[in-house]
């Protein structure tokens, strides 16, 4: 009779541990959720690392290459070299182009005295 109580107590302890393992705090459900979060964070870290690598390469290019600095100054700041002539080509908008042409063809009204 005593053996059955020990066996029942051990079986009850085993069931309690299994419940804690499967559904308790820090159990398998939380472990799986953490695995998903870790995978998502690793993917985000990889994207950030690629961006950082690209920015580092751009910084190195700007530090070492005068052509890169010149290209950036021309495109972003609109700078030109001494002696160059800057030409801006402006195409009229499709909708307002006819209105602009009509406005240019018609003389301005004379002011009334």
Helices and strands as residue ranges (DSSP letters): H 2-23, H 28-64, H 66-77, H 97-105
